[in-house]
Amino acid sequence: MVNFWSAVFVLPQTFYAKIDSLCAAFLWRNHTGSASGARVAWKDVCKPKAEGGLGLRPLEEFGTVFTLKRVWIFFSSSGSLWVDWLKNHVFHREGFWSLSYYPRLSPTVRSMLQLHHVVSEFMRCEVGNGGTASFWFDHWTRLGPLILFAGQNTPRSLRIRKNAKVIEATRNGEWLMPAARSQELQRLETHHHLFFECEYSSALWQPCASTVWPLPPTYIHSAASWILRPQQASNSSSAVIVKLVFQSSVYLIWKERNARIFTATSTPPQVLQKALDRLIRDRLLSFPASTPSSPSMLELYFSFCPP
């Protein structure tokens, strides 16, 4: 019964407290009167068995679960009449993440907005063409919602409005970012993110390094340790190539980062991959073969990455 009404209506906390009181009275007194004199508090009875409770769930949690289900339906069921009504009459000016809590809103909507902090931990967004994903509020990057990571003032610094979709921050398939950078936004560019956690830098480092040694890490310090491992370093020629790939990748990614900041220009990943290949080839030309009969470093590189 509680499940049914919780699924249909947003019930007050006093309702759940009253039902819990009846359950406690029945447990300790075998009737639905008062539970006074109970030896164990009801909140302790509802703890998991591993913590000394009976494993029962507080009924108030059912209300939270069904509210989370309503949020999930709102984001996933585009054909629902209720969802269409919410999008056209409640969230038509501000999205779910940016709409403020107002008493004039219905209890159902208010209960959904109250779970912003819970929902953001579980929601993940498929960007697609960027037409529906919120640039600031959806969890579409590894950093989580950008508004939480970079701060409330960053939309003004980037000149991207708070309700913008991801596609509004692009032009012709490339990011559209101003040259001026705020202090908050610079936090987005940590060394760990640049080398090589973001998809752009990972697309440069991973394919080239993995042709020489398998499973290159996407974390700069782990990558350095991976290169210097004894079992890797024993193959000196391969180690030299991987070190060169590592150094060249860092150089090109940092150069690309500076170009985006100071000139507001960006390079497609495919072009940067060709630049990395050319940089490695030019550098390996100066490496002689270890013995007259052994292949040169450039020939070894070509065995990994055919021209």
C-alpha positions as CSV (number, residue, x, y, z in Angstrom):
1,M,0.0,0.0,0.0
2,V,2.8,2.4,0.9
3,N,4.6,1.6,-2.3
4,F,1.5,2.4,-4.4
5,W,0.7,5.7,-2.8
6,S,4.4,6.7,-2.8
7,A,4.5,6.0,-6.5
8,V,1.5,8.2,-7.2
9,F,1.8,11.1,-4.7
10,V,4.5,12.9,-2.8
11,L,3.6,12.0,0.7
12,P,4.6,14.1,3.7
13,Q,7.2,12.9,6.1
14,T,4.7,12.8,8.9
15,F,2.9,10.0,7.0
16,Y,6.0,7.8,6.9
17,A,6.7,8.6,10.5
18,K,3.2,7.5,11.5
19,I,3.5,4.2,9.6
20,D,6.9,3.5,11.1
21,S,5.4,4.1,14.5
22,L,2.7,1.6,13.8
23,C,5.3,-0.9,12.7
24,A,7.4,-0.4,15.8
25,A,4.4,-0.8,18.0
26,F,3.5,-4.1,16.3
27,L,7.0,-5.4,16.6
28,W,7.4,-4.7,20.3
29,R,3.8,-4.8,21.6
30,N,2.0,-7.0,19.1
31,H,-0.5,-4.3,18.4
32,T,-0.7,-0.9,16.6
33,G,-1.0,1.3,19.7
34,S,2.0,3.0,21.3
35,A,5.5,1.6,21.0
36,S,6.6,3.3,24.3
37,G,9.1,1.2,26.3
38,A,10.7,-0.3,23.2
39,R,14.3,-1.4,24.0
40,V,15.7,-0.5,20.6
41,A,15.0,2.6,18.6
42,W,13.3,2.1,15.3
43,K,16.2,3.7,13.4
44,D,18.5,1.1,14.9
45,V,16.1,-1.7,14.0
46,C,16.2,-0.5,10.4
47,K,20.0,-0.8,10.2
48,P,21.5,-3.6,8.1
49,K,22.0,-6.9,9.8
50,A,25.8,-6.5,9.6
51,E,25.4,-3.5,11.8
52,G,23.1,-5.1,14.3
53,G,19.7,-4.3,12.8
54,L,17.0,-6.4,11.2
55,G,17.7,-5.1,7.7
56,L,14.3,-3.3,7.4
57,R,14.2,-0.1,5.3
58,P,12.7,3.2,6.7
59,L,9.6,3.9,4.7
60,E,10.7,7.5,4.1
61,E,13.4,6.0,1.8
62,F,10.6,4.7,-0.4
63,G,9.5,8.2,-1.1
64,T,13.1,9.2,-2.1
65,V,13.3,6.2,-4.4
66,F,10.1,7.0,-6.2
67,T,11.1,10.7,-6.5
68,L,14.3,9.5,-8.1
69,K,12.3,7.4,-10.5
70,R,10.3,10.4,-11.5
71,V,13.5,12.3,-12.3
72,W,14.7,9.3,-14.4
73,I,11.4,9.2,-16.3
74,F,11.7,13.0,-16.9
75,F,15.1,12.5,-18.6
76,S,14.5,9.2,-20.3
77,S,10.8,9.1,-21.4
78,S,10.4,11.6,-24.2
79,G,7.0,10.1,-25.2
80,S,5.4,10.6,-21.8
81,L,2.5,13.1,-21.7
82,W,3.6,14.1,-18.1
83,V,7.2,14.7,-19.3
84,D,6.0,16.8,-22.2
85,W,3.8,18.9,-19.9
86,L,6.7,19.5,-17.5
87,K,9.1,20.5,-20.3
88,N,6.5,22.9,-21.9
89,H,5.1,24.5,-18.7
90,V,7.6,24.1,-15.9
91,F,11.1,23.7,-17.4
92,H,10.4,25.7,-20.6
93,R,12.6,28.7,-19.6
94,E,15.0,27.1,-17.2
95,G,16.2,23.5,-17.3
96,F,15.9,20.9,-14.5
97,W,19.4,21.7,-13.2
98,S,19.1,25.5,-13.1
99,L,15.5,26.0,-12.0
100,S,15.3,27.4,-8.5
101,Y,13.1,26.0,-5.8
102,Y,9.9,28.0,-5.6
103,P,7.0,27.4,-3.2
104,R,4.6,28.0,-6.1
105,L,5.8,24.8,-7.8
106,S,3.8,21.6,-7.3
107,P,5.0,19.2,-4.5
108,T,6.1,16.7,-7.2
109,V,8.4,19.2,-8.9
110,R,9.7,20.5,-5.6
111,S,10.6,17.0,-4.4
112,M,12.5,16.4,-7.7
113,L,14.4,19.7,-7.3
114,Q,15.3,18.9,-3.7
115,L,17.3,15.8,-5.0
116,H,19.6,17.8,-7.3
117,H,22.6,16.8,-5.2
118,V,21.7,13.1,-5.2
119,V,20.7,12.9,-8.9
120,S,24.0,14.6,-10.1
121,E,26.0,11.7,-8.6
122,F,24.2,9.1,-10.7
123,M,23.2,10.8,-13.9
124,R,25.4,10.4,-16.9
125,C,24.7,12.1,-20.2
126,E,25.3,10.9,-23.8
127,V,26.3,14.0,-25.7
128,G,25.3,12.8,-29.2
129,N,25.2,15.9,-31.4
130,G,25.2,18.2,-28.3
131,G,21.7,19.5,-29.0
132,T,20.1,18.2,-25.7
133,A,23.0,18.0,-23.3
134,S,23.5,20.9,-20.9
135,F,27.0,22.3,-21.2
136,W,27.2,23.3,-17.5
137,F,24.9,21.0,-15.6
138,D,24.9,17.6,-17.3
139,H,27.5,15.0,-16.3
140,W,29.0,14.7,-19.8
141,T,32.7,14.9,-19.0
142,R,34.9,12.9,-16.6
143,L,35.0,16.1,-14.4
144,G,31.3,15.8,-13.6
145,P,29.0,18.9,-14.0
146,L,31.2,21.7,-15.1
147,I,29.3,24.3,-13.1
148,L,30.3,22.4,-9.9
149,F,33.9,21.9,-10.9
150,A,34.7,25.4,-12.3
151,G,32.4,27.6,-10.2
152,Q,29.3,29.7,-10.7
153,N,31.3,32.6,-12.3
154,T,32.8,30.6,-15.1
155,P,29.8,30.9,-17.5
156,R,30.4,34.6,-17.5
157,S,34.1,34.2,-18.0
158,L,33.6,31.8,-20.9
159,R,30.6,33.8,-22.2
160,I,28.6,30.6,-22.4
161,R,25.1,31.1,-20.8
162,K,24.1,28.8,-18.0
163,N,21.3,27.2,-19.9
164,A,23.4,26.6,-23.0
165,K,23.6,23.2,-24.7
166,V,26.9,21.6,-25.6
167,I,26.4,22.4,-29.3
168,E,26.3,26.1,-28.5
169,A,29.9,26.0,-27.4
170,T,31.0,24.7,-30.8
171,R,31.3,26.0,-34.3
172,N,31.9,23.8,-37.3
173,G,32.7,20.9,-35.1
174,E,35.3,22.7,-33.0
175,W,35.2,24.2,-29.5
176,L,34.3,27.9,-29.5
177,M,36.1,29.4,-26.5
178,P,37.3,33.0,-25.9
179,A,41.0,33.7,-25.6
180,A,40.7,35.3,-22.1
181,R,40.7,32.7,-19.3
182,S,39.4,33.0,-15.8
183,Q,41.2,31.7,-12.7
184,E,38.4,29.2,-12.2
185,L,38.5,27.9,-15.7
186,Q,42.3,27.3,-15.5
187,R,41.5,24.6,-12.9
188,L,40.0,22.6,-15.7
189,E,43.5,22.3,-17.3
190,T,45.3,20.3,-14.7
191,H,48.3,18.4,-15.8
192,H,46.5,15.1,-15.1
193,H,43.6,16.2,-17.4
194,L,45.9,17.4,-20.2
195,F,48.2,14.3,-20.0
196,F,46.3,12.2,-20.9
197,E,42.9,12.0,-19.3
198,C,40.9,14.1,-21.8
199,E,39.7,12.4,-24.9
200,Y,41.7,14.8,-27.2
201,S,45.1,14.1,-25.7
202,S,44.4,10.4,-25.1
203,A,43.6,10.1,-28.8
204,L,47.1,11.4,-29.6
205,W,49.1,9.4,-26.9
206,Q,47.3,6.0,-26.7
207,P,47.2,4.9,-30.4
208,C,50.9,5.6,-31.0
209,A,52.3,4.3,-27.7
210,S,50.2,1.1,-27.8
211,T,51.7,0.1,-31.1
212,V,55.1,-0.3,-29.3
213,W,54.0,-1.5,-25.9
214,P,50.5,-2.6,-24.8
215,L,48.2,-0.8,-22.4
216,P,49.8,2.6,-22.0
217,P,48.4,4.5,-18.9
218,T,46.3,7.6,-19.3
219,Y,47.9,9.3,-16.3
220,I,51.2,11.2,-16.7
221,H,53.0,9.9,-13.7
222,S,51.8,6.4,-14.3
223,A,53.0,6.7,-17.9
224,A,56.5,7.8,-16.8
225,S,56.7,4.8,-14.4
226,W,55.4,2.5,-17.1
227,I,58.2,3.5,-19.5
228,L,60.8,3.0,-16.8
229,R,59.7,-0.4,-15.6
230,P,62.6,-2.9,-15.7
231,Q,60.8,-5.3,-18.0
232,Q,60.1,-2.5,-20.4
233,A,63.5,-0.8,-20.2
234,S,65.2,-4.1,-21.0
235,N,64.2,-3.6,-24.6
236,S,66.3,-0.4,-25.1
237,S,65.4,0.3,-28.7
238,S,61.6,0.1,-28.0
239,A,62.1,2.1,-24.8
240,V,63.8,4.9,-26.8
241,I,60.8,5.1,-29.2
242,V,58.2,5.1,-26.4
243,K,60.1,7.9,-24.6
244,L,60.2,9.9,-27.8
245,V,56.4,9.3,-28.3
246,F,55.8,10.4,-24.7
247,Q,58.0,13.6,-25.0
248,S,56.5,14.5,-28.4
249,S,52.9,14.0,-27.3
250,V,53.5,16.2,-24.2
251,Y,55.1,18.9,-26.4
252,L,52.3,18.9,-29.0
253,I,49.5,18.8,-26.5
254,W,51.0,21.8,-24.6
255,K,51.5,23.7,-27.8
256,E,47.9,23.0,-28.7
257,R,46.8,24.2,-25.3
258,N,48.6,27.5,-25.7
259,A,47.2,28.0,-29.2
260,R,43.7,27.7,-27.9
261,I,44.3,30.1,-25.0
262,F,46.2,32.8,-26.8
263,T,45.0,32.6,-30.4
264,A,41.6,30.9,-30.0
265,T,42.5,28.4,-32.7
266,S,42.4,24.6,-32.5
267,T,43.7,21.7,-34.4
268,P,41.7,18.6,-35.3
269,P,43.0,15.4,-33.6
270,Q,43.8,13.8,-37.0
271,V,46.1,16.7,-38.0
272,L,47.9,16.5,-34.6
273,Q,48.4,12.8,-35.0
274,K,50.1,13.3,-38.4
275,A,52.3,16.0,-36.8
276,L,53.3,13.6,-34.0
277,D,54.2,11.0,-36.6
278,R,56.3,13.5,-38.6
279,L,58.0,14.8,-35.4
280,I,59.0,11.2,-34.3
281,R,60.3,10.3,-37.8
282,D,62.4,13.5,-38.1
283,R,63.9,12.9,-34.7
284,L,64.7,9.2,-35.3
285,L,66.6,10.0,-38.5
286,S,69.5,11.2,-36.2
287,F,69.6,7.9,-34.3
288,P,72.1,5.5,-35.8
289,A,71.7,1.7,-35.6
290,S,73.3,0.1,-32.6
291,T,75.3,-2.3,-34.9
292,P,75.9,-2.4,-38.6
293,S,73.7,-5.5,-39.0
294,S,70.8,-4.2,-36.8
295,P,67.9,-2.1,-38.1
296,S,68.0,1.6,-37.5
297,M,65.6,3.2,-35.1
298,L,63.5,4.6,-37.9
299,E,63.2,1.1,-39.4
300,L,62.1,-0.2,-36.0
301,Y,59.6,2.6,-35.7
302,F,58.2,1.7,-39.2
303,S,57.8,-1.9,-38.0
304,F,55.4,-0.6,-35.3
305,C,53.8,2.2,-37.4
306,P,54.1,1.4,-41.1
307,P,54.4,4.5,-43.3
